Amino acid sequence: MLMQKLIVSKIFQHTIGVILILSCLSCTSNDKTDSKPEIVVSISPQRFFAEKLLGDVANVRVLVPPGANPESFDPTPNTLLSLSSCKVFFYMGSLLMEKTLVNTINENGIKSVDLSNYVPKEIMEAYGSDHICSHPGHVHSSMGDPHYWSSILGGRAIAKGMFETFQAIFPKHKDLLEKNYDQLIHEMDLLEKEIELLKSNSSTRSFVIFHPSLSFFSGEWGLSQIAVEHEGKEPTPKHIEKILKEAKDQDARVVLLQKEFSSSSVEAIAKSLSLPTHTINPLSEEWDKELLATAKAIFN
């Protein structure tokens, strides 16, 4: 079975490679003088940072379409055609589909950047060590919690990685990039202060969530996330009892629902605890607004 999977993977990579090469040859024969350069990113939150930095310099395309789960997304040859003429592909470094994809595009000379390399290793290990995910279609690498973008620290890492890459790719726009980067960092500093104010006016220090995707956010703000999901699966009755006790002991004030996960078990727990629920969307393209909304849901 393993050998079959490896053979299929090799065939897939070879097929995609041929398609990318043919697409590139086709592009060179067409007049594209009026089109802007294209940047491709894995998920929507990355687009926020790329567009903030680039302005009108280039177009930014998201590989995983809205509504699709990036952790179970299976790119097709047509999907990958969007990479054939892009300047660079930014990926998170933790999604299963990225591994095969990056190997393939690198073989065809397309530049790719792993943004997780810009998160300090000690921070990644500290905040991501409690993340276990093994249910079908939801696989992460050994780096732990991959949702580092759902934090100020992660946002700064993404911004830095993109800024340095864009400086090398678009040297003529050096001044604009520096100006936009400084402005973006300033906006994140203001966002951080706003969240600090919310925290200072709140006694909440824990929350309940189905999938433990806020490890980095929790680490930044001294919070405890009580995960309903148990070892990547729906909780057993025994685990639910443990969750209820932990939530009461830690005086959890809110239960967070996530758009990409079933909410039945979480809603049942919220009802049992008489706690309000709030739906978050870690894949929102409006990164700053979503992070603030998450903070308000927890600290209010």
C-alpha positions in Angstrom: 0.0 0.0 0.0 2.8 2.4 0.9 4.6 1.6 -2.4 1.4 2.3 -4.3 1.0 5.7 -2.6 4.7 6.6 -3.5 4.2 5.5 -7.1 1.0 7.6 -7.4 2.7 10.6 -5.8 5.6 10.3 -8.3 3.2 10.1 -11.2 1.3 13.0 -9.9 4.4 15.1 -9.5 5.6 14.2 -13.0 2.2 15.0 -14.6 2.1 18.4 -12.8 5.6 19.1 -13.8 4.8 18.5 -17.5 1.7 20.7 -17.2 3.6 23.5 -15.6 6.4 23.4 -18.2 3.9 23.5 -21.1 2.0 26.3 -19.4 5.1 28.4 -19.0 6.0 27.9 -22.7 2.4 29.0 -23.6 2.8 32.1 -21.4 6.0 33.1 -23.1 4.3 33.0 -26.5 1.5 35.4 -25.3 1.7 39.1 -25.0 1.5 39.8 -21.2 3.0 43.2 -21.1 -0.1 44.7 -19.6 -0.5 42.2 -16.8 0.9 42.6 -13.3 3.2 40.0 -11.8 1.4 37.4 -9.8 2.1 36.2 -6.2 0.5 33.0 -5.0 -0.2 32.1 -1.3 -1.6 29.0 0.3 -4.4 30.5 2.4 -6.5 33.7 2.6 -4.8 35.2 5.7 -1.5 35.4 3.8 -3.2 37.6 1.2 -3.8 40.3 3.8 0.0 40.7 4.4 1.0 40.4 0.7 -1.5 43.1 -0.4 -0.6 45.4 2.5 3.1 45.2 1.4 2.7 45.3 -2.4 -0.1 47.7 -2.9 -0.6 47.8 -6.7 2.7 46.3 -7.5 1.4 42.8 -8.1 -1.8 40.6 -8.0 -2.1 38.2 -5.1 -3.8 34.8 -5.7 -5.0 32.4 -3.0 -4.4 28.7 -3.9 -7.0 27.2 -1.6 -10.5 28.6 -2.6 -12.8 30.1 0.0 -14.8 27.5 1.9 -12.3 24.7 1.3 -10.4 23.2 4.2 -6.7 23.8 3.5 -5.7 20.8 5.7 -7.7 18.4 3.5 -7.4 20.3 0.2 -6.2 18.3 -2.7 -4.8 20.5 -5.5 -5.7 19.4 -9.1 -3.6 20.1 -12.2 -5.9 23.0 -13.1 -5.4 24.5 -9.7 -1.6 24.3 -10.1 -1.7 26.1 -13.4 -1.9 29.3 -11.3 1.6 28.7 -10.2 3.1 28.4 -13.7 4.0 32.1 -14.1 3.9 33.4 -10.5 6.9 35.3 -9.1 6.8 33.4 -5.8 4.7 30.9 -3.9 4.4 31.6 -0.1 3.3 28.6 1.9 2.7 28.0 5.6 5.0 25.0 6.0 2.6 22.8 7.8 -0.1 21.6 5.4 0.0 18.2 3.9 -0.8 19.4 0.3 2.1 21.8 0.5 4.8 19.1 0.7 4.0 17.5 -2.7 3.3 20.8 -4.2 6.5 22.5 -3.2 8.6 19.6 -4.3 7.0 19.7 -7.7 7.2 23.4 -8.3 10.8 23.6 -7.0 11.8 21.0 -9.6 10.3 23.4 -12.3 12.2 26.5 -11.1 9.4 28.3 -9.4 10.5 30.1 -6.2 8.8 29.1 -3.0 9.1 30.5 0.6 8.3 28.6 3.8 7.0 31.3 6.1 7.2 29.1 9.2 11.0 29.6 9.0 10.5 33.1 10.2 8.9 32.0 13.4 11.6 31.5 16.1 12.1 27.8 16.7 11.8 28.1 20.5 8.5 29.9 20.1 7.2 27.2 17.7 8.2 24.5 20.1 6.7 26.3 23.1 3.3 27.2 21.6 2.9 24.2 19.3 3.8 21.3 21.5 0.3 20.5 22.8 -1.3 20.3 19.3 -2.2 16.7 18.3 -4.2 16.1 15.2 -4.7 12.8 13.5 -8.2 12.6 12.2 -8.7 11.8 8.5 -8.1 14.7 6.1 -6.6 16.9 8.8 -2.9 16.2 8.9 -0.1 18.5 10.1 3.7 18.2 10.1 5.7 17.5 13.3 6.1 21.3 13.9 3.0 21.2 16.2 0.2 23.7 16.0 0.4 25.1 12.5 -1.9 28.0 13.1 0.8 30.5 14.0 -0.8 33.1 11.8 -3.5 33.5 14.5 -1.3 35.7 16.6 0.5 39.0 16.6 3.8 37.1 16.7 2.8 35.0 13.7 1.7 38.1 11.8 5.0 39.8 12.3 6.8 36.6 11.1 4.7 36.5 7.9 5.2 40.2 7.3 9.0 39.9 7.7 9.3 36.8 5.4 7.2 38.5 2.7 9.0 41.8 3.0 12.5 40.3 2.6 11.3 38.2 -0.3 9.6 41.1 -2.1 12.7 43.3 -1.6 14.7 40.7 -3.6 12.0 40.2 -6.3 11.0 43.9 -6.7 14.2 45.9 -6.1 12.7 48.9 -8.1 10.0 49.2 -5.4 12.4 49.2 -2.5 11.1 52.5 -1.0 7.5 51.6 -1.4 8.0 48.2 0.3 9.9 49.8 3.2 7.1 52.4 3.7 4.4 49.7 3.5 6.3 47.4 5.8 6.8 50.1 8.5 3.1 51.0 8.2 2.1 47.3 8.6 4.2 46.8 11.7 2.8 50.0 13.1 -0.8 48.7 12.6 0.1 45.4 14.3 1.6 47.3 17.2 -1.7 49.3 17.6 -3.6 46.0 17.3 -1.5 44.5 20.0 -2.1 47.5 22.3 -5.9 47.2 21.7 -5.8 43.5 22.7 -3.7 44.4 25.7 -6.4 46.9 26.8 -9.1 44.2 26.4 -7.2 41.8 28.5 -6.5 44.4 31.2 -10.2 45.0 31.6 -11.1 41.3 31.8 -10.5 38.5 34.3 -11.0 35.8 31.7 -8.0 33.5 31.3 -9.4 30.4 29.7 -11.9 29.4 26.9 -13.3 26.2 25.4 -12.7 25.5 21.7 -13.2 22.3 19.6 -9.9 22.2 17.6 -6.9 23.7 19.5 -6.0 26.2 16.9 -5.2 29.2 19.2 -2.0 27.9 20.9 0.1 30.8 19.7 -2.7 33.3 20.6 -3.0 31.7 24.0 0.7 31.8 24.6 0.9 35.5 23.8 -1.9 36.4 26.2 -1.5 34.0 29.1 -4.6 32.0 28.2 -5.5 28.4 28.5 -7.4 26.8 25.6 -9.6 23.8 26.7 -9.8 21.6 23.6 -12.9 19.5 23.0 -11.3 17.5 20.3 -9.5 14.5 21.8 -6.4 13.2 20.0 -7.8 14.5 16.7 -11.3 12.9 17.2 -14.7 13.7 18.6 -14.6 13.5 22.4 -15.8 10.5 24.3 -18.3 10.8 27.2 -15.4 10.4 29.6 -13.4 13.2 28.0 -16.5 15.5 27.9 -16.7 15.0 31.7 -13.1 16.1 32.0 -13.7 19.1 29.8 -16.7 20.2 31.9 -14.7 20.0 35.1 -11.7 21.8 33.6 -13.8 24.6 32.2 -15.5 25.1 35.6 -12.2 24.9 37.5 -10.6 27.5 35.2 -13.7 29.7 35.1 -14.0 29.6 31.3 -16.3 32.4 30.1 -16.8 31.5 26.4 -17.0 28.6 24.0 -15.5 29.2 20.5 -16.9 27.6 17.4 -14.9 27.2 14.2 -16.4 27.4 10.8 -14.5 24.4 9.4 -15.5 22.0 12.2 -18.7 20.4 13.3 -20.1 22.3 16.3 -22.6 19.8 17.7 -20.4 18.5 20.6 -19.1 22.1 21.4 -22.6 23.5 21.5 -23.7 20.8 23.8 -20.8 21.6 26.1 -21.7 25.3 26.0 -25.3 24.5 26.9 -24.2 22.3 29.8 -21.9 25.1 31.1 -24.4 27.9 30.3 -21.7 29.7 28.4 -22.1 32.0 25.3 -20.7 30.8 22.0 -18.8 32.8 19.4 -17.8 31.7 15.9 -14.3 32.4 14.8 -12.8 32.1 11.3 -9.0 31.6 11.4 -9.0 31.5 7.6 -10.5 35.0 7.2 -8.8 37.2 4.7 -9.3 40.2 7.1 -6.5 39.0 9.4 -6.5 42.0 11.7 -10.2 42.3 12.1 -10.5 38.5 12.8 -7.8 38.5 15.4 -9.4 41.5 17.2 -12.8 39.8 17.0 -11.4 36.7 18.6 -9.8 38.7 21.4 -13.1 40.5 22.0 -15.0 37.2 22.1 -12.6 35.9 24.8 -12.0 38.9 26.9 -15.5 40.4 26.8 
